[in-house]
């Protein structure tokens, strides 16, 4: 099996804080260094426009977030790091998917439903204040994912619905246009994402105005940490680590040995001022080198722009050929190819056999080979993982009849089908794939 593609979108609204770093940036960069993985990270500035209509804020946030990820160690030479708006194939694919997406599915999207429910509770028109951008957000997200053949998209549980929608839109397109154009992605639910407490003990969030700046200077960082809310227990009184925001923050940045030492000191009655000083020191030790890189990047926006432009070229090397294939599939074609024949003599391209992937109620993934007339020729066994089925289909399309031995191991002939029909269909599929690749 080939490398697994993992895709992560980063909305360009706001300034990164310590919670973003521990919960998203640090683990994502660590994951990007795993062998056998192709990692895609993009700045989702089109998505930002749904909520933010302040151009200066969108631009500034894009700069700050790009600088933050680069300063924290993201290597643009080993991953795909690009700005969404630099890849014109994304909005074009959004429209192609819009034309197959069911409005009923979009009506059930969480964000749209929440807006409608809020309007209903306030006695307003159901769609008051709801933009088409908010309504179509899941289609744009599907285009982000499907364009790059992502196998996995790390998301919180509230975003799983959007991945299911991307699967649905991709599968509909594949079915309508008779090909395996899109890889159907899987959601990787991030159950164990670190959630850091903020200055008031609640979850660190801009909404609560309780964040600790990621790249503030050392003096500001120390001042913020010294303002962390603690209880009234005096020096010498034992203190609880359970439920302590200070201890949770320390644990996110300290080594196991340092954490054990602070736990013992809590039991021995460490003074809050001393505990906060230790917290500052352990955070600053990790952040200081990155802060220096961040400041250098922020002082040279042209350098960041160059990185993003190079990332766009790299991303479009994947996106442009696929869009060319999709345009051909839907009929957006060069008319010169039909110019040599009179209109009355132009015959439609004959229907071809097609593989179809689907998921059954047992939770497993299957594929079948259908004749051009719709008859089933071949039916696979169930796969636990859709990527396994997809990898085998890719091999078949590349090798045609030569892959028949692999099919014999995982599939069986339909009741009325003959082996000769299957081999003929495989050859036709292989030939079509080769012609599409050359187009």
C-alpha positions in Angstrom: 0.0 0.0 0.0 1.2 3.5 -0.8 1.7 6.3 1.7 -1.2 7.6 3.7 -2.3 11.2 3.1 -3.4 13.2 6.2 -4.9 16.7 5.7 -5.4 19.4 8.2 -7.0 22.8 7.7 -6.1 25.8 9.8 -8.6 28.7 9.9 -7.0 32.1 9.6 -8.9 33.9 12.3 -7.3 35.1 15.5 -3.8 34.8 16.9 -2.3 31.4 18.1 -2.2 30.9 21.9 -0.6 28.4 24.1 -3.6 26.1 24.0 -3.5 26.0 20.1 0.2 25.0 20.4 -0.3 22.2 22.8 -3.6 20.9 21.4 -3.0 21.2 17.7 0.3 22.6 16.4 2.8 20.5 18.5 1.0 17.1 17.9 0.4 17.8 14.2 4.0 18.6 13.6 5.1 15.5 15.4 2.7 13.5 13.3 4.1 15.0 10.1 7.5 13.4 10.9 6.1 9.8 10.9 7.3 7.5 8.1 4.8 6.4 5.5 2.7 9.6 5.9 2.2 12.5 3.5 1.0 15.5 5.4 -1.1 18.4 4.0 -1.5 21.6 6.0 -3.4 24.5 4.5 -4.4 28.0 5.7 -8.1 28.0 5.3 -8.6 31.7 4.4 -11.7 31.1 2.3 -13.3 29.5 5.4 -12.3 32.5 7.5 -14.4 34.8 5.2 -17.6 33.1 6.5 -17.1 34.7 9.9 -14.7 37.5 9.4 -15.3 40.5 7.1 -12.3 42.5 8.3 -9.7 42.3 5.5 -6.8 43.5 7.7 -7.6 40.8 10.3 -7.7 38.0 7.8 -4.4 39.1 6.3 -2.7 39.5 9.8 -4.1 36.2 11.0 -2.8 34.4 7.9 0.7 35.9 8.5 0.7 35.1 12.3 -0.6 31.5 11.9 1.8 30.7 9.0 4.7 32.2 11.0 3.7 30.2 14.1 3.6 26.8 12.3 6.9 27.4 10.6 8.5 28.7 13.9 7.3 25.6 15.7 9.1 23.3 13.3 6.8 22.6 10.4 9.2 21.7 7.4 7.6 22.9 4.1 10.1 20.8 2.2 8.7 17.6 3.6 5.0 18.4 3.8 2.5 20.3 1.7 2.0 23.7 3.3 -0.2 26.1 1.3 -2.8 28.8 1.4 -6.3 27.7 0.3 -6.8 30.8 -1.8 -3.6 30.1 -3.8 -5.1 26.9 -5.3 -7.9 27.9 -7.8 -8.8 24.3 -8.3 -10.4 24.3 -4.8 -13.3 26.7 -5.6 -13.7 25.1 -9.1 -14.1 21.7 -7.5 -16.4 23.2 -4.9 -18.8 24.1 -7.8 -18.5 20.6 -9.3 -19.4 19.1 -6.0 -22.2 21.7 -5.4 -23.9 20.3 -8.5 -24.0 16.8 -7.0 -24.5 17.6 -3.3 -27.9 17.0 -1.9 -29.5 20.2 -0.4 -31.2 18.0 2.2 -27.9 16.9 3.5 -26.7 20.5 3.7 -29.9 21.4 5.6 -28.8 19.0 8.4 -25.3 20.5 8.8 -24.6 21.3 12.4 -23.6 25.0 12.0 -26.6 25.8 9.7 -29.0 24.0 12.0 -27.7 25.8 15.0 -28.2 29.2 13.2 -31.8 28.2 12.2 -32.6 27.0 15.7 -31.3 30.2 17.2 -33.4 32.3 14.8 -36.5 30.2 15.7 -35.9 30.6 19.4 -35.7 34.4 18.9 -38.8 34.5 16.7 -36.9 35.5 13.5 -37.0 34.2 10.0 -35.3 30.8 9.8 -32.5 32.1 7.5 -32.1 35.6 9.1 -28.4 36.5 9.0 -27.4 33.2 7.4 -25.1 33.6 4.5 -24.8 31.2 1.6 -21.2 30.8 2.6 -22.2 29.3 6.0 -24.7 27.0 4.2 -22.2 25.8 1.6 -19.3 25.5 4.1 -19.4 21.7 4.0 -19.0 21.6 0.3 -15.9 23.8 0.4 -14.5 21.6 3.1 -15.2 18.5 1.0 -13.3 20.1 -2.0 -10.4 20.8 0.3 -10.2 17.1 1.3 -11.2 15.3 -2.0 -8.9 17.4 -4.2 -5.8 16.0 -2.5 -7.0 12.4 -2.1 -6.7 12.6 1.7 -7.2 9.2 3.4 -7.5 10.7 6.9 -8.6 14.0 8.3 -7.9 14.6 12.0 -11.0 16.3 13.5 -12.8 16.9 16.7 -16.0 14.9 17.2 -18.1 17.9 16.2 -16.5 17.9 12.7 -17.1 14.2 11.9 -20.4 15.1 10.1 -18.4 17.2 7.6 -16.1 14.2 6.8 -19.2 12.1 6.2 -20.5 14.7 3.9 -17.3 14.8 2.0 -17.5 11.0 1.6 -21.1 11.3 0.4 -20.4 14.1 -2.2 -17.3 12.2 -3.5 -19.2 8.9 -3.8 -22.1 10.6 -5.6 -19.7 12.2 -8.1 -18.0 8.8 -8.6 -21.3 7.1 -9.2 -22.8 9.8 -11.5 -19.7 10.0 -13.7 -18.8 6.4 -13.6 -15.3 6.4 -12.2 -13.2 6.3 -9.0 -12.2 9.9 -9.2 -12.1 10.5 -5.5 -10.7 8.7 -2.5 -13.3 8.6 0.2 -11.7 10.0 3.4 -12.0 8.8 7.0 -12.3 11.0 10.1 -9.6 10.5 12.7 -11.4 11.6 15.9 -8.9 13.3 18.2 -10.2 12.1 21.5 -6.9 12.7 23.4 -6.2 16.2 22.2 -4.6 18.2 25.0 -7.0 20.8 26.3 -5.2 23.4 28.3 -6.8 25.5 31.0 -6.7 29.2 30.7 -5.9 32.0 33.2 -9.2 31.5 35.0 -9.1 27.7 35.1 -11.6 27.2 32.2 -10.6 25.9 28.8 -8.2 28.2 27.2 -10.2 30.1 24.6 -10.4 33.5 22.9 -14.1 33.4 23.7 -13.3 33.4 27.4 -10.6 36.0 27.1 -8.4 33.8 29.2 -5.6 32.9 26.8 -1.8 32.8 27.3 0.0 34.3 24.3 2.1 31.8 22.5 4.9 34.2 21.4 4.7 37.1 23.8 8.0 38.3 25.1 9.3 36.6 28.3 8.2 39.4 30.6 4.6 39.4 29.3 4.5 35.6 29.5 5.7 35.7 33.1 3.2 38.4 34.0 0.3 36.3 32.5 1.4 33.2 34.3 1.7 35.1 37.6 -1.9 36.2 37.1 -3.1 32.5 36.9 -6.0 32.0 39.3 -5.2 29.7 42.3 -6.8 29.0 45.6 -6.0 30.7 49.0 -3.9 28.0 50.5 -0.8 29.4 52.1 2.8 28.3 51.8 3.3 25.1 53.8 -0.3 23.9 53.3 -0.6 20.8 51.0 -2.1 21.6 47.6 -4.1 19.3 45.3 -2.9 18.6 41.8 -6.4 17.3 40.8 -8.2 20.2 39.2 -5.2 22.5 39.4 -4.9 24.6 36.2 -1.3 25.4 37.2 -0.4 21.8 37.5 -2.2 20.8 34.2 -0.2 23.5 32.4 3.0 22.4 33.9 2.4 18.8 33.0 1.9 19.8 29.3 5.4 21.2 29.1 7.5 19.4 31.7 9.3 16.0 31.6 7.8 13.1 33.6 10.6 13.6 36.2 9.8 17.3 36.5 6.1 16.6 36.8 6.7 14.0 39.6 8.9 16.5 41.5 6.2 19.2 41.3 3.5 16.7 42.4 5.6 16.0 45.5 6.2 19.7 46.2 2.4 20.3 45.9 1.9 17.7 48.7 4.7 19.4 50.7 2.9 22.8 50.5 4.9 24.7 47.8 4.1 28.4 47.7 1.9 29.4 44.7 4.5 32.1 43.7 7.3 29.5 43.5 5.0 27.1 41.6 4.2 29.8 39.0 7.8 30.6 38.6 8.6 27.0 37.8 5.7 27.0 35.4 7.1 30.1 33.6 10.5 28.5 33.4 9.4 25.2 31.9 7.1 27.0 29.3 9.7 29.6 28.4 12.4 26.9 28.0 10.3 25.3 25.2 8.9 28.5 23.7 12.0 30.8 23.7 13.8 29.3 20.7 10.5 29.2 18.7 9.8 32.8 19.8 13.0 33.9 18.3 12.2 32.2 14.9 8.7 33.6 15.0 9.9 37.2 15.5 12.3 36.8 12.6 9.6 35.5 10.4 7.1 38.2 11.3 9.8 40.8 10.5 10.1 39.3 7.0 6.6 38.7 5.6 8.0 38.3 2.1 9.8 35.1 3.3 6.6 33.6 4.5 4.9 34.6 1.2 7.6 32.8 -0.7 7.1 29.7 1.4 3.3 29.8 0.7 3.8 30.4 -3.0 6.2 27.5 -3.3 3.6 25.4 -1.3 0.9 26.4 -3.8 3.0 25.2 -6.7 3.6 21.9 -4.9 -0.1 21.5 -4.1 -1.2 22.4 -7.7 1.0 19.7 -9.1 -1.6 17.4 -7.6 -4.7 19.5 -8.0 -4.3 20.6 -11.7 -4.1 17.1 -13.3 -7.1 15.9 -11.2 -9.2 18.9 -12.2 -8.3 18.4 -15.8 -9.7 14.8 -15.4 -12.8 16.0 -13.6 -13.6 18.6 -16.2 -13.4 16.0 -18.9 -15.6 13.7 -16.9 -18.4 16.2 -16.6 -18.2 17.3 -20.2 -16.2 20.6 -19.9 -14.0 19.6 -22.8 -11.9 21.1 -25.7 -14.3 21.3 -28.6 -11.5 21.0 -31.1 -11.4 17.3 -30.4 -14.9 17.0 -32.0 -14.3 19.4 -34.9 -13.3 16.8 -37.5 -16.7 15.2 -37.5 -20.1 16.7 -38.6 -22.4 17.3 -35.6 -24.8 14.7 -37.0 -22.1 12.1 -37.1 -20.7 12.6 -33.6 -21.5 9.5 -31.6 -21.6 9.3 -27.9 -18.7 7.6 -26.2 -19.9 4.0 -25.4 -20.6 3.3 -21.8 -17.8 1.5 -20.0 -17.6 -1.1 -17.2 -17.1 0.5 -13.8 -15.9 -0.4 -10.3 -18.1 1.0 -7.5 -17.1 1.2 -3.9 -19.6 1.3 -1.0 -20.1 0.6 2.6 -22.6 -2.0 3.9 -24.5 -2.0 7.2 -22.0 -4.4 8.6 -19.5 -1.5 8.6 -17.2 -3.2 6.1 -16.2 -1.7 2.7 -16.9 -3.5 -0.6 -16.5 -3.0 -4.3 -18.1 -4.5 -7.3 -17.5 -4.6 -11.0 -20.5 -3.7 -13.1 -20.9 -4.3 -16.9 -21.7 -1.2 -19.1 -25.3 -2.5 -19.1 -25.4 -2.4 -15.3 -25.1 -6.2 -14.6 -22.8 -7.1 -11.8 -19.8 -9.1 -12.9 -17.8 -9.4 -9.8 -18.4 -8.9 -6.1 -15.7 -8.4 -3.5 -15.5 -9.6 0.1 -15.7 -7.0 2.9 -12.7 -4.9 3.8 -12.2 -3.5 7.3 -10.4 -0.4 5.8 -11.5 1.5 2.7 -7.9 2.3 1.9 -7.2 -1.4 1.3 -10.1 -1.6 -1.2 -8.9 1.6 -2.8 -5.3 0.5 -3.1 -6.4 -2.8 -4.8 -8.7 -0.9 -7.3 -5.8 1.4 -8.2 -3.6 -1.6 -8.9 -6.3 -3.1 -11.1 -6.8 0.1 -13.1 -3.1 0.3 -13.7 -2.6 -3.4 -14.6 -5.9 -4.5 -16.1 -6.0 -8.2 -16.8 -2.6 -8.7 -15.1 -4.3 -8.0 -11.8 -6.8 -10.8 -12.2 -4.9 -13.1 -9.8 -5.4 -10.5 -7.1 -9.1 -10.3 -7.7 -9.5 -14.0 -7.5 -8.3 -13.8 -3.9 -10.7 -11.2 -2.8 -13.7 -11.4 -5.1 -16.0 -13.8 -6.8 -17.9 -13.9 -10.1 -21.5 -12.9 -10.0 -24.0 -15.7 -10.7 -24.5 -15.0 -14.4 -21.0 -13.7 -15.2 -18.2 -15.4 -17.0 -14.5 -15.0 -16.5 -14.0 -13.8 -20.1 -16.5 -10.9 -19.5 -14.5 -9.9 -16.4 -11.2 -9.9 -18.3 -12.7 -7.9 -21.1 -14.1 -5.4 -18.7 -10.7 -5.1 -16.9 -8.9 -4.4 -20.2 -11.4 -1.7 -21.1 -11.0 0.0 -17.7 -7.2 -0.2 -17.9 -7.3 1.3 -21.4 -9.6 4.1 -20.3 -7.4 4.9 -17.3 -4.4 5.1 -19.6 -6.1 7.4 -22.1 -7.3 9.7 -19.3 -3.8 9.9 -17.9 -2.5 10.8 -21.3 -5.2 13.5 -21.9 
